[in-house]
Amino acid sequence: MHRRVALLLLSTGVLLAAGPSAQAQGPVRRPDQDRALDAVRDGRLAPLSQVLDVIAARTPGDHLDTRFGETVDGRPVYLVTWRTQDNRVVVFIVDARSGRILDQRGG
């Protein structure tokens, strides 16, 4: 796995470990969200709703969090943290341009 993706996965794990108290403070806008939203509006990236539909069809469960980043070679990716119906946590690495699942970790 590329170093940058690994770093983003680690940060996602830290957020999950923080638990509900970190989420109870309300949504916090992140620069990665703003960049991704602008790119979706411009048609350069797949909408997150489309990505979540693909994941839900493949692995029923609940969306926990999404991060936007890029691989070392510059490919934009969504890192989608997902809880399966049997309470396993999976991080899907999704090509943000096509919406195609590239890999998954955990679970």
C-alpha positions as CSV (number, residue, x, y, z in Angstrom):
1,M,0.0,0.0,0.0
2,H,1.3,3.5,-0.8
3,R,2.7,5.5,2.1
4,R,0.1,8.3,1.8
5,V,-2.9,6.0,1.7
6,A,-1.5,4.2,4.7
7,L,-1.2,7.5,6.5
8,L,-4.8,8.4,5.6
9,L,-6.0,5.0,6.8
10,L,-4.2,5.6,10.1
11,S,-5.9,8.9,10.6
12,T,-9.3,7.3,9.9
13,G,-8.5,4.7,12.5
14,V,-7.7,7.4,15.0
15,L,-11.0,9.1,14.4
16,L,-12.9,5.8,14.9
17,A,-11.0,5.2,18.1
18,A,-12.1,8.6,19.4
19,G,-15.6,7.3,19.4
20,P,-18.9,9.1,19.7
21,S,-17.7,11.9,21.9
22,A,-15.6,13.3,19.0
23,Q,-18.6,13.0,16.7
24,A,-21.0,14.6,19.2
25,Q,-19.3,18.0,18.8
26,G,-21.0,18.3,15.4
27,P,-19.7,18.2,11.8
28,V,-16.3,19.9,11.2
29,R,-15.5,21.0,7.7
30,R,-12.2,19.7,6.5
31,P,-10.1,21.1,3.6
32,D,-10.3,17.6,2.0
33,Q,-14.1,17.8,1.9
34,D,-14.0,21.2,0.3
35,R,-11.6,20.1,-2.4
36,A,-13.7,17.0,-3.1
37,L,-16.9,18.9,-3.2
38,D,-15.5,21.4,-5.7
39,A,-14.2,18.6,-7.9
40,V,-17.6,16.8,-7.8
41,R,-19.4,20.0,-8.8
42,D,-16.9,20.4,-11.7
43,G,-17.5,16.8,-12.8
44,R,-14.0,15.7,-12.1
45,L,-14.9,13.3,-9.4
46,A,-17.7,10.8,-8.8
47,P,-20.3,11.9,-6.3
48,L,-19.9,10.3,-2.8
49,S,-23.6,9.3,-2.9
50,Q,-22.8,7.1,-6.0
51,V,-19.7,5.6,-4.3
52,L,-21.8,4.8,-1.1
53,D,-24.4,3.1,-3.3
54,V,-21.8,0.9,-4.8
55,I,-20.4,-0.1,-1.4
56,A,-23.8,-0.7,0.1
57,A,-24.7,-3.0,-2.8
58,R,-21.5,-5.0,-2.3
59,T,-21.3,-4.9,1.5
60,P,-24.6,-4.0,3.4
61,G,-23.9,-1.9,6.4
62,D,-23.5,1.8,7.5
63,H,-21.3,4.6,6.3
64,L,-19.1,5.9,9.2
65,D,-16.7,8.4,7.6
66,T,-15.1,9.4,4.4
67,R,-11.7,11.0,3.8
68,F,-10.5,12.4,0.5
69,G,-6.9,12.1,-0.5
70,E,-4.6,10.9,-3.2
71,T,-2.1,8.1,-3.7
72,V,1.6,8.7,-4.1
73,D,1.2,8.7,-7.9
74,G,-1.5,11.4,-7.6
75,R,-4.6,9.3,-8.1
76,P,-7.5,10.9,-6.1
77,V,-9.2,8.4,-3.8
78,Y,-12.0,8.3,-1.3
79,L,-11.2,6.4,1.9
80,V,-14.7,5.2,3.1
81,T,-15.0,3.8,6.5
82,W,-17.9,1.3,6.7
83,R,-19.4,-0.8,9.4
84,T,-20.8,-4.1,8.2
85,Q,-24.0,-5.7,9.5
86,D,-22.0,-7.9,11.7
87,N,-20.1,-4.9,13.2
88,R,-16.8,-5.3,11.4
89,V,-15.1,-2.1,10.3
90,V,-13.8,-1.9,6.7
91,V,-12.1,0.9,4.9
92,F,-12.7,0.9,1.2
93,I,-10.2,2.7,-1.0
94,V,-12.2,4.0,-4.0
95,D,-11.0,5.7,-7.2
96,A,-12.6,9.1,-6.8
97,R,-12.7,9.7,-10.6
98,S,-14.5,6.5,-11.6
99,G,-16.1,5.4,-8.3
100,R,-14.5,2.0,-8.6
101,I,-13.4,0.2,-5.5
102,L,-9.7,-0.3,-5.7
103,D,-9.1,-2.1,-2.4
104,Q,-10.4,-2.7,1.1
105,R,-8.7,-3.0,4.5
106,G,-10.0,-4.5,7.7
107,G,-13.1,-6.4,8.5
